[in-house]
Each structure stands twice: as structure tokens, then as C-alpha cells.
Amino acid sequence: MERLNQELKQYLCIFINDRQTDRAKWLKIAQFSYNIKQSSATGKAPFEVTRLYLPRMGVEPGKSKNNAAGNMAKDMKSVLDEMCKVLFKTAEQMKDRAERRRSKAPDYKVGDWSG
């Protein structure tokens, strides 16, 4: 729960005004953003786990007869795909760094005192 609060606070700090009077306005989209983000523990987004699909974001390329619109949509998709790759790579690096700092768990056997 603490991790969720940290992530929502981080997201809200980006968007809310300096007096924090519009925080409530951004809560729903912050929650939605968190729920569609892939979890490192499960490899799936919370939304995908509970509903078995991911919602459309509204940024997927649509059908258009205008070539410029189609090209822009393709460019946006390629940038989005590249950012996803970069974010996943960064997440893996963070995970590796965290695992290197972790100490090995003690090897308890039946009858060992653990207090």
C-alpha cells in the first residue's frame, strides 16, 4: 500500500498546481495510470489481472484518409514504443541494482531458533 501511495504522490506532484487545490481532479487519471502500468512482480497490470484485458488508451492510430494524420499517428506510436522499451530497460536496471544490494536470506532449518 505504501508503494501505491508513493507512486500516486509522484504522479500527482507532476500535474497538480502549486497550491494543490486541484488534486482531486487528477486522482482518477492517476489511479487509471497506475492500474494500467505493468507490475514487476506479476508482469501484468492490475487492470489486466482483474479484468483480463487492458483498456484502450485513446492514442492508438485510427483510420484516416489523410496521409499526414496517418504518418503522425505512426510517428507517435513509434515514439511510444521506443519509450516503453526504454522504461522496461530502466526498470530492469533498477531491479538488478536493488537485488545486488539485498543480503541473502538466512537458511533456516526445522528446529532452528528464529527469534
BELKAGI-V851131 format. One record per pair of residues at least 4 apart in sequence whose ideal C-beta (glycine too) atoms are under 6 Angstrom apart, sorted by the first residue. I is the first residue (numbers start at 1). J is the second residue. If there is no record, write none. Layout:
i j
I J
I J
This chain:
i j
7 34
8 30
11 30
12 16
12 26
12 30
15 26
16 20
16 22
16 23
16 26
17 22
26 30
35 46
35 47
36 45
36 47
37 45
38 45
44 48
44 49
47 51
48 54
61 73
61 77
64 69
64 70
108 112
